[in-house]
Amino acid sequence: MKKHLKAAEGYEGFELGPIRPPSEAASLMLRVTRNCPWNKCKFCGLYRGEPFSIRPVEHVIRDINQVRYYIDQIKETMQRPGDADHRQLSSLQMGLSPPEKMAFHSALNWVRSGMKSVFLQDANTLVIKPDDLVAILESLRLVFPRVERVTSYARSHSIARISDDDMARLAAAGLNRIHIGMESGADAVLDFIKKGIDKETHVVAGRKVKGAGIELSEYYMPGLGGKEYSSVNALQTAEAMNRIDPDFIRIRTLAIPAGVDLYRDVQMGIFTPLNDQQMAAELLLFLDNLAGITSVVKSDHILNLFQEVEGQLPDDLERITEPIRTFMTIDPSEQLLYLVGRRTGIFSRLADLDDRVLWKHAEKALLAHRVTWDNVEAWTAEMMQRFI
Ligand code: SF4
């Protein structure tokens, strides 16, 4: 870790980072670092141009205490006789500064969601010193002893450098779920997209997390190898997953927003994106090559073509892959209708094609957008930009 990364600064109040995994919708967001210490992946523009910094431990602890303070106020208001209505809660916010309001709303949302889980932001909390992270986790546990789950994003690169003893200390202090963006297990793909890591390090890091008894989510990104490396991407990633056996394998379809390096590669003809049919074929190849593991497969990203590709391996494999196989064999006109319905939010799963009302809506959308097999790729790319 570079020493200069630690920000020398005064406390400027509660902070909130830009993103969280979909599965953390009910969690309290606690910002431990700002932005991404790597910031070079070609497909990612999330933190581009934003400098990375580590928040001082005492600032994060002040955030925790602030949330506790507002939670106590909110709970007291809610327990008062009469109605804890919107007006009463609004009055608690009067005179608060913007960061204090942010802390208040974080507290309110968390109370309403049951206060069971916390997500540590931003892109790679595991880059900080284990002692510092342990101090934050212990403080969190002291202030909120009933929290059941503490989750963080992490880069395999950072985890591979942490000793097994320190991983065990982090687990004992309460860190019990880690999300790693493996994206691909193919070295050629990892190298091309500048992930800054190779397959072996992904495997070492994943096993280290599991060895510490921390629940592990690994993300796979179908399409990241483009047409050139589609099969390699599927097969090598499946092989890496088989060696790790993560608790969760999460599918996150590649999207290429204008402005990221990969977009430029597409314009220059260096990278050829997959269309949705090719994406489906790659996903099927990946799933068919998962073996000897008990991971839960999740498809919880809005850009994924099939939301229903979910279940526990190995028993559910046939059910998980069935919609993809069906999609690949249905009439091309139905495939096109599904693609339009899915990308316009009318369909969420292939079985929605059997719903006559949704079918009619999708048909109208197809006509309104004038989508044909000739323009569907460009149209899909444009639609996906809206969700990024
Ligand atoms: S490590 Fe994650 S957040 Fe950082 S650039 Fe890569 S994908 Fe983006």
Residues whose N, C-alpha, C, O or C-beta is under 5 A from the ligand:
A	BS01	SF4	C36 W38 N39 K40 C41 C44 A123
